Amino acid sequence: MAEAAVRWASRHRPDRPVLIVTDADNAPSVRVAEKLGFMHHLERLRDGHPELVFRLPAQHPSP
């Protein structure tokens, strides 16, 4: 499902980055993010729970 979302974003919103936000202890989600080429962007607390944000840079169309 994540791969399909990334494909959709690259076709319809290539100028915008794609983010994955997951609980810090959710190892399967971290593996999916890394497998899809996302880079660790930041760590933060949400409602007192640590979460990770991964970012896939925007794909700027060629001129």
Distance bins in CASP14 RR format, pairs under 12 A and 6 or more apart:
PFRMAT RR
TARGET T0000
AUTHOR 0000-0000-0000
RMODE 2
METHOD distances of the structure
MODEL  1
1 7 0 0 0 0 0 1 0 0 0 0 0
1 8 0 0 0 0 0 1 0 0 0 0 0
1 20 0 0 0 0 0 1 0 0 0 0 0
1 29 0 0 0 0 0 1 0 0 0 0 0
1 32 0 0 0 0 1 0 0 0 0 0 0
1 36 0 0 0 0 0 1 0 0 0 0 0
2 8 0 0 0 0 0 1 0 0 0 0 0
2 9 0 0 0 0 0 1 0 0 0 0 0
2 18 0 0 0 0 1 0 0 0 0 0 0
2 19 0 0 0 0 0 1 0 0 0 0 0
2 20 1 0 0 1 0 0 0 0 0 0 0
2 22 0 0 0 0 0 1 0 0 0 0 0
2 28 0 0 0 0 0 1 0 0 0 0 0
2 29 0 0 0 0 1 0 0 0 0 0 0
2 30 0 0 0 0 0 1 0 0 0 0 0
2 31 0 0 0 0 0 1 0 0 0 0 0
2 32 1 0 1 0 0 0 0 0 0 0 0
2 33 1 0 0 1 0 0 0 0 0 0 0
2 34 0 0 0 0 0 1 0 0 0 0 0
2 35 0 0 0 0 1 0 0 0 0 0 0
2 36 1 0 0 1 0 0 0 0 0 0 0
2 37 0 0 0 0 0 1 0 0 0 0 0
2 38 0 0 0 0 1 0 0 0 0 0 0
2 54 0 0 0 0 0 1 0 0 0 0 0
2 56 0 0 0 0 0 1 0 0 0 0 0
3 9 0 0 0 0 0 1 0 0 0 0 0
3 10 0 0 0 0 0 1 0 0 0 0 0
3 18 0 0 0 0 0 1 0 0 0 0 0
3 20 0 0 0 0 0 1 0 0 0 0 0
3 32 0 0 0 0 1 0 0 0 0 0 0
3 33 0 0 0 0 0 1 0 0 0 0 0
3 35 0 0 0 0 1 0 0 0 0 0 0
3 36 1 0 0 1 0 0 0 0 0 0 0
3 37 0 0 0 0 0 1 0 0 0 0 0
3 38 0 0 0 0 0 1 0 0 0 0 0
3 56 0 0 0 0 0 1 0 0 0 0 0
4 10 0 0 0 0 0 1 0 0 0 0 0
4 11 0 0 0 0 0 1 0 0 0 0 0
4 18 0 0 0 0 0 1 0 0 0 0 0
4 36 0 0 0 0 0 1 0 0 0 0 0
5 11 0 0 0 0 0 1 0 0 0 0 0
5 12 0 0 0 0 0 1 0 0 0 0 0
5 13 0 0 0 0 0 1 0 0 0 0 0
5 18 1 0 0 1 0 0 0 0 0 0 0
5 19 0 0 0 0 0 1 0 0 0 0 0
5 20 0 0 0 0 1 0 0 0 0 0 0
5 32 0 0 0 0 0 1 0 0 0 0 0
5 33 0 0 0 0 0 1 0 0 0 0 0
5 36 0 0 0 0 1 0 0 0 0 0 0
5 38 0 0 0 0 0 1 0 0 0 0 0
5 56 0 0 0 0 0 1 0 0 0 0 0
6 12 0 0 0 0 0 1 0 0 0 0 0
6 13 0 0 0 0 0 1 0 0 0 0 0
6 14 0 0 0 0 0 1 0 0 0 0 0
6 16 0 0 0 0 0 1 0 0 0 0 0
6 17 0 0 0 0 0 1 0 0 0 0 0
6 18 1 0 1 0 0 0 0 0 0 0 0
6 19 0 0 0 0 0 1 0 0 0 0 0
6 20 0 0 0 0 1 0 0 0 0 0 0
6 32 0 0 0 0 0 1 0 0 0 0 0
6 33 0 0 0 0 0 1 0 0 0 0 0
6 35 0 0 0 0 0 1 0 0 0 0 0
6 36 1 0 1 0 0 0 0 0 0 0 0
6 37 0 0 0 0 1 0 0 0 0 0 0
6 38 0 0 0 0 1 0 0 0 0 0 0
6 54 0 0 0 0 0 1 0 0 0 0 0
6 55 0 0 0 0 0 1 0 0 0 0 0
6 56 1 0 0 1 0 0 0 0 0 0 0
6 57 0 0 0 0 0 1 0 0 0 0 0
6 59 0 0 0 0 1 0 0 0 0 0 0
7 13 0 0 0 0 0 1 0 0 0 0 0
7 14 0 0 0 0 0 1 0 0 0 0 0
7 18 0 0 0 0 0 1 0 0 0 0 0
7 36 0 0 0 0 0 1 0 0 0 0 0
7 56 0 0 0 0 0 1 0 0 0 0 0
7 59 0 0 0 0 0 1 0 0 0 0 0
8 14 0 0 0 0 0 1 0 0 0 0 0
8 16 0 0 0 0 0 1 0 0 0 0 0
8 18 0 0 0 0 1 0 0 0 0 0 0
9 15 0 0 0 0 0 1 0 0 0 0 0
9 16 1 0 0 1 0 0 0 0 0 0 0
9 17 0 0 0 0 1 0 0 0 0 0 0
9 18 1 0 1 0 0 0 0 0 0 0 0
9 19 0 0 0 0 1 0 0 0 0 0 0
9 20 0 0 0 0 0 1 0 0 0 0 0
9 36 0 0 0 0 0 1 0 0 0 0 0
9 38 0 0 0 0 0 1 0 0 0 0 0
9 55 0 0 0 0 0 1 0 0 0 0 0
9 56 0 0 0 0 1 0 0 0 0 0 0
9 57 0 0 0 0 0 1 0 0 0 0 0
9 58 0 0 0 0 1 0 0 0 0 0 0
9 59 0 0 0 0 1 0 0 0 0 0 0
10 16 0 0 0 0 1 0 0 0 0 0 0
10 17 0 0 0 0 0 1 0 0 0 0 0
10 18 0 0 0 0 1 0 0 0 0 0 0
10 36 0 0 0 0 0 1 0 0 0 0 0
10 56 0 0 0 0 1 0 0 0 0 0 0
10 57 0 0 0 0 0 1 0 0 0 0 0
10 58 0 0 0 0 1 0 0 0 0 0 0
10 59 1 0 1 0 0 0 0 0 0 0 0
10 60 0 0 0 0 0 1 0 0 0 0 0
10 61 0 0 0 0 1 0 0 0 0 0 0
11 18 0 0 0 0 0 1 0 0 0 0 0
11 59 0 0 0 0 1 0 0 0 0 0 0
11 61 0 0 0 0 0 1 0 0 0 0 0
12 18 0 0 0 0 0 1 0 0 0 0 0
12 59 0 0 0 0 0 1 0 0 0 0 0
13 19 0 0 0 0 0 1 0 0 0 0 0
13 56 0 0 0 0 0 1 0 0 0 0 0
13 58 0 0 0 0 1 0 0 0 0 0 0
13 59 0 0 0 0 1 0 0 0 0 0 0
13 60 0 0 0 0 0 1 0 0 0 0 0
13 61 0 0 0 0 0 1 0 0 0 0 0
14 56 0 0 0 0 0 1 0 0 0 0 0
14 57 0 0 0 0 0 1 0 0 0 0 0
14 58 1 0 0 1 0 0 0 0 0 0 0
14 59 1 0 1 0 0 0 0 0 0 0 0
14 60 1 0 0 1 0 0 0 0 0 0 0
14 61 1 0 1 0 0 0 0 0 0 0 0
14 62 0 0 0 0 0 1 0 0 0 0 0
15 57 0 0 0 0 0 1 0 0 0 0 0
15 58 1 0 1 0 0 0 0 0 0 0 0
15 59 0 0 0 0 1 0 0 0 0 0 0
15 60 1 0 0 1 0 0 0 0 0 0 0
15 61 1 0 0 1 0 0 0 0 0 0 0
16 55 0 0 0 0 0 1 0 0 0 0 0
16 56 0 0 0 0 1 0 0 0 0 0 0
16 57 0 0 0 0 1 0 0 0 0 0 0
16 58 1 0 1 0 0 0 0 0 0 0 0
16 59 0 0 0 0 1 0 0 0 0 0 0
16 60 0 0 0 0 0 1 0 0 0 0 0
17 38 0 0 0 0 1 0 0 0 0 0 0
17 39 0 0 0 0 0 1 0 0 0 0 0
17 41 0 0 0 0 1 0 0 0 0 0 0
17 53 0 0 0 0 0 1 0 0 0 0 0
17 54 0 0 0 0 0 1 0 0 0 0 0
17 55 1 0 1 0 0 0 0 0 0 0 0
17 56 1 0 0 1 0 0 0 0 0 0 0
17 57 1 0 1 0 0 0 0 0 0 0 0
17 58 1 0 1 0 0 0 0 0 0 0 0
17 59 0 0 0 0 1 0 0 0 0 0 0
17 60 0 0 0 0 0 1 0 0 0 0 0
18 33 0 0 0 0 0 1 0 0 0 0 0
18 36 0 0 0 0 1 0 0 0 0 0 0
18 37 0 0 0 0 0 1 0 0 0 0 0
18 38 1 0 0 1 0 0 0 0 0 0 0
18 39 0 0 0 0 0 1 0 0 0 0 0
18 41 0 0 0 0 0 1 0 0 0 0 0
18 53 0 0 0 0 0 1 0 0 0 0 0
18 54 0 0 0 0 1 0 0 0 0 0 0
18 55 1 0 0 1 0 0 0 0 0 0 0
18 56 1 0 1 0 0 0 0 0 0 0 0
18 57 0 0 0 0 1 0 0 0 0 0 0
18 58 0 0 0 0 1 0 0 0 0 0 0
18 59 0 0 0 0 1 0 0 0 0 0 0
19 33 0 0 0 0 1 0 0 0 0 0 0
19 36 0 0 0 0 0 1 0 0 0 0 0
19 38 0 0 0 0 1 0 0 0 0 0 0
19 39 0 0 0 0 0 1 0 0 0 0 0
19 40 0 0 0 0 0 1 0 0 0 0 0
19 41 1 0 0 1 0 0 0 0 0 0 0
19 42 0 0 0 0 0 1 0 0 0 0 0
19 44 0 0 0 0 0 1 0 0 0 0 0
19 51 0 0 0 0 0 1 0 0 0 0 0
19 52 0 0 0 0 0 1 0 0 0 0 0
19 53 1 0 1 0 0 0 0 0 0 0 0
19 54 1 0 0 1 0 0 0 0 0 0 0
19 55 1 0 1 0 0 0 0 0 0 0 0
19 56 1 0 0 1 0 0 0 0 0 0 0
19 57 0 0 0 0 0 1 0 0 0 0 0
19 58 0 0 0 0 0 1 0 0 0 0 0
20 26 0 0 0 0 0 1 0 0 0 0 0
20 28 0 0 0 0 0 1 0 0 0 0 0
20 29 1 0 0 1 0 0 0 0 0 0 0
20 30 0 0 0 0 1 0 0 0 0 0 0
20 31 0 0 0 0 0 1 0 0 0 0 0
20 32 1 0 0 1 0 0 0 0 0 0 0
20 33 1 0 1 0 0 0 0 0 0 0 0
20 34 0 0 0 0 1 0 0 0 0 0 0
20 35 0 0 0 0 0 1 0 0 0 0 0
20 36 0 0 0 0 1 0 0 0 0 0 0
20 37 0 0 0 0 0 1 0 0 0 0 0
20 38 1 0 1 0 0 0 0 0 0 0 0
20 39 0 0 0 0 0 1 0 0 0 0 0
20 40 0 0 0 0 0 1 0 0 0 0 0
20 41 0 0 0 0 1 0 0 0 0 0 0
20 42 0 0 0 0 0 1 0 0 0 0 0
20 51 0 0 0 0 0 1 0 0 0 0 0
20 52 0 0 0 0 1 0 0 0 0 0 0
20 53 1 0 0 1 0 0 0 0 0 0 0
20 54 1 0 1 0 0 0 0 0 0 0 0
20 55 0 0 0 0 1 0 0 0 0 0 0
20 56 1 0 0 1 0 0 0 0 0 0 0
21 29 0 0 0 0 1 0 0 0 0 0 0
21 30 0 0 0 0 0 1 0 0 0 0 0
21 33 0 0 0 0 1 0 0 0 0 0 0
21 38 0 0 0 0 0 1 0 0 0 0 0
21 40 0 0 0 0 0 1 0 0 0 0 0
21 41 0 0 0 0 1 0 0 0 0 0 0
21 42 0 0 0 0 1 0 0 0 0 0 0
21 43 0 0 0 0 0 1 0 0 0 0 0
21 44 0 0 0 0 1 0 0 0 0 0 0
21 46 0 0 0 0 1 0 0 0 0 0 0
21 49 0 0 0 0 0 1 0 0 0 0 0
21 50 0 0 0 0 0 1 0 0 0 0 0
21 51 1 0 1 0 0 0 0 0 0 0 0
21 52 1 0 0 1 0 0 0 0 0 0 0
21 53 1 0 1 0 0 0 0 0 0 0 0
21 54 1 0 0 1 0 0 0 0 0 0 0
21 55 0 0 0 0 1 0 0 0 0 0 0
22 28 0 0 0 0 1 0 0 0 0 0 0
22 29 1 1 0 0 0 0 0 0 0 0 0
22 30 1 0 0 1 0 0 0 0 0 0 0
22 31 0 0 0 0 0 1 0 0 0 0 0
22 32 0 0 0 0 1 0 0 0 0 0 0
22 33 1 0 0 1 0 0 0 0 0 0 0
22 34 0 0 0 0 0 1 0 0 0 0 0
22 38 0 0 0 0 0 1 0 0 0 0 0
22 40 0 0 0 0 0 1 0 0 0 0 0
22 41 0 0 0 0 0 1 0 0 0 0 0
22 43 0 0 0 0 0 1 0 0 0 0 0
22 44 0 0 0 0 0 1 0 0 0 0 0
22 46 0 0 0 0 0 1 0 0 0 0 0
22 49 0 0 0 0 0 1 0 0 0 0 0
22 50 0 0 0 0 0 1 0 0 0 0 0
22 51 1 0 0 1 0 0 0 0 0 0 0
22 52 1 0 1 0 0 0 0 0 0 0 0
22 53 0 0 0 0 1 0 0 0 0 0 0
22 54 1 0 0 1 0 0 0 0 0 0 0
23 29 1 0 0 1 0 0 0 0 0 0 0
23 30 0 0 0 0 1 0 0 0 0 0 0
23 43 0 0 0 0 0 1 0 0 0 0 0
23 44 0 0 0 0 0 1 0 0 0 0 0
23 45 0 0 0 0 0 1 0 0 0 0 0
23 46 0 0 0 0 1 0 0 0 0 0 0
23 47 0 0 0 0 0 1 0 0 0 0 0
23 48 0 0 0 0 0 1 0 0 0 0 0
23 49 1 0 0 1 0 0 0 0 0 0 0
23 50 1 0 0 1 0 0 0 0 0 0 0
23 51 1 0 1 0 0 0 0 0 0 0 0
23 52 1 0 0 1 0 0 0 0 0 0 0
23 53 0 0 0 0 0 1 0 0 0 0 0
24 30 0 0 0 0 1 0 0 0 0 0 0
24 40 0 0 0 0 0 1 0 0 0 0 0
24 42 0 0 0 0 0 1 0 0 0 0 0
24 43 1 0 0 1 0 0 0 0 0 0 0
24 44 0 0 0 0 1 0 0 0 0 0 0
24 45 0 0 0 0 1 0 0 0 0 0 0
24 46 0 0 0 0 0 1 0 0 0 0 0
24 48 0 0 0 0 0 1 0 0 0 0 0
24 49 1 0 0 1 0 0 0 0 0 0 0
24 50 1 1 0 0 0 0 0 0 0 0 0
24 51 1 0 1 0 0 0 0 0 0 0 0
24 52 1 0 1 0 0 0 0 0 0 0 0
24 53 0 0 0 0 0 1 0 0 0 0 0
24 54 0 0 0 0 0 1 0 0 0 0 0
25 43 0 0 0 0 0 1 0 0 0 0 0
25 49 0 0 0 0 1 0 0 0 0 0 0
25 50 1 0 0 1 0 0 0 0 0 0 0
25 51 0 0 0 0 1 0 0 0 0 0 0
25 52 0 0 0 0 1 0 0 0 0 0 0
26 32 0 0 0 0 1 0 0 0 0 0 0
26 33 0 0 0 0 1 0 0 0 0 0 0
26 49 0 0 0 0 0 1 0 0 0 0 0
26 50 0 0 0 0 0 1 0 0 0 0 0
26 51 0 0 0 0 1 0 0 0 0 0 0
26 52 0 0 0 0 1 0 0 0 0 0 0
26 54 0 0 0 0 0 1 0 0 0 0 0
27 33 0 0 0 0 0 1 0 0 0 0 0
27 34 0 0 0 0 0 1 0 0 0 0 0
27 52 0 0 0 0 0 1 0 0 0 0 0
28 34 0 0 0 0 0 1 0 0 0 0 0
28 35 0 0 0 0 0 1 0 0 0 0 0
29 35 0 0 0 0 0 1 0 0 0 0 0
29 36 0 0 0 0 0 1 0 0 0 0 0
29 38 0 0 0 0 0 1 0 0 0 0 0
29 51 0 0 0 0 0 1 0 0 0 0 0
29 52 0 0 0 0 1 0 0 0 0 0 0
29 53 0 0 0 0 0 1 0 0 0 0 0
29 54 0 0 0 0 1 0 0 0 0 0 0
30 36 0 0 0 0 0 1 0 0 0 0 0
30 37 0 0 0 0 0 1 0 0 0 0 0
30 38 0 0 0 0 1 0 0 0 0 0 0
30 39 0 0 0 0 0 1 0 0 0 0 0
30 40 0 0 0 0 1 0 0 0 0 0 0
30 43 0 0 0 0 0 1 0 0 0 0 0
30 51 0 0 0 0 0 1 0 0 0 0 0
30 52 1 0 0 1 0 0 0 0 0 0 0
30 53 0 0 0 0 0 1 0 0 0 0 0
30 54 1 0 0 1 0 0 0 0 0 0 0
31 37 0 0 0 0 0 1 0 0 0 0 0
31 38 0 0 0 0 0 1 0 0 0 0 0
31 52 0 0 0 0 0 1 0 0 0 0 0
31 54 0 0 0 0 0 1 0 0 0 0 0
32 38 0 0 0 0 1 0 0 0 0 0 0
32 52 0 0 0 0 0 1 0 0 0 0 0
32 54 0 0 0 0 1 0 0 0 0 0 0
32 56 0 0 0 0 0 1 0 0 0 0 0
33 39 0 0 0 0 1 0 0 0 0 0 0
33 40 0 0 0 0 1 0 0 0 0 0 0
33 41 0 0 0 0 1 0 0 0 0 0 0
33 52 0 0 0 0 1 0 0 0 0 0 0
33 53 0 0 0 0 1 0 0 0 0 0 0
33 54 1 0 1 0 0 0 0 0 0 0 0
33 55 0 0 0 0 1 0 0 0 0 0 0
33 56 0 0 0 0 1 0 0 0 0 0 0
34 40 0 0 0 0 1 0 0 0 0 0 0
34 52 0 0 0 0 0 1 0 0 0 0 0
34 54 1 0 0 1 0 0 0 0 0 0 0
34 56 0 0 0 0 0 1 0 0 0 0 0
35 54 0 0 0 0 0 1 0 0 0 0 0
35 56 0 0 0 0 0 1 0 0 0 0 0
36 54 0 0 0 0 1 0 0 0 0 0 0
36 55 0 0 0 0 0 1 0 0 0 0 0
36 56 1 0 0 1 0 0 0 0 0 0 0
37 54 0 0 0 0 1 0 0 0 0 0 0
37 55 0 0 0 0 1 0 0 0 0 0 0
37 56 1 0 0 1 0 0 0 0 0 0 0
37 57 0 0 0 0 1 0 0 0 0 0 0
38 52 0 0 0 0 0 1 0 0 0 0 0
38 53 0 0 0 0 1 0 0 0 0 0 0
38 54 1 1 0 0 0 0 0 0 0 0 0
38 55 1 0 0 1 0 0 0 0 0 0 0
38 56 1 0 1 0 0 0 0 0 0 0 0
38 57 0 0 0 0 1 0 0 0 0 0 0
39 52 0 0 0 0 0 1 0 0 0 0 0
39 53 0 0 0 0 0 1 0 0 0 0 0
39 54 1 0 0 1 0 0 0 0 0 0 0
39 55 1 0 1 0 0 0 0 0 0 0 0
39 56 1 0 0 1 0 0 0 0 0 0 0
39 57 1 0 0 1 0 0 0 0 0 0 0
40 51 0 0 0 0 0 1 0 0 0 0 0
40 52 1 0 0 1 0 0 0 0 0 0 0
40 53 1 0 0 1 0 0 0 0 0 0 0
40 54 1 0 1 0 0 0 0 0 0 0 0
40 55 0 0 0 0 1 0 0 0 0 0 0
40 56 0 0 0 0 0 1 0 0 0 0 0
41 51 0 0 0 0 0 1 0 0 0 0 0
41 52 0 0 0 0 1 0 0 0 0 0 0
41 53 1 0 1 0 0 0 0 0 0 0 0
41 54 1 0 1 0 0 0 0 0 0 0 0
41 55 1 1 0 0 0 0 0 0 0 0 0
41 56 0 0 0 0 1 0 0 0 0 0 0
41 57 0 0 0 0 1 0 0 0 0 0 0
42 50 0 0 0 0 0 1 0 0 0 0 0
42 51 0 0 0 0 1 0 0 0 0 0 0
42 52 1 0 0 1 0 0 0 0 0 0 0
42 53 1 0 1 0 0 0 0 0 0 0 0
42 54 0 0 0 0 1 0 0 0 0 0 0
42 55 0 0 0 0 1 0 0 0 0 0 0
43 49 0 0 0 0 0 1 0 0 0 0 0
43 50 1 0 0 1 0 0 0 0 0 0 0
43 51 1 0 0 1 0 0 0 0 0 0 0
43 52 1 0 1 0 0 0 0 0 0 0 0
43 53 1 0 0 1 0 0 0 0 0 0 0
43 54 0 0 0 0 0 1 0 0 0 0 0
44 50 1 0 0 1 0 0 0 0 0 0 0
44 51 1 0 0 1 0 0 0 0 0 0 0
44 52 0 0 0 0 1 0 0 0 0 0 0
44 53 1 0 0 1 0 0 0 0 0 0 0
45 51 1 0 0 1 0 0 0 0 0 0 0
45 52 0 0 0 0 0 1 0 0 0 0 0
45 53 0 0 0 0 0 1 0 0 0 0 0
46 52 0 0 0 0 0 1 0 0 0 0 0
46 53 0 0 0 0 0 1 0 0 0 0 0
END
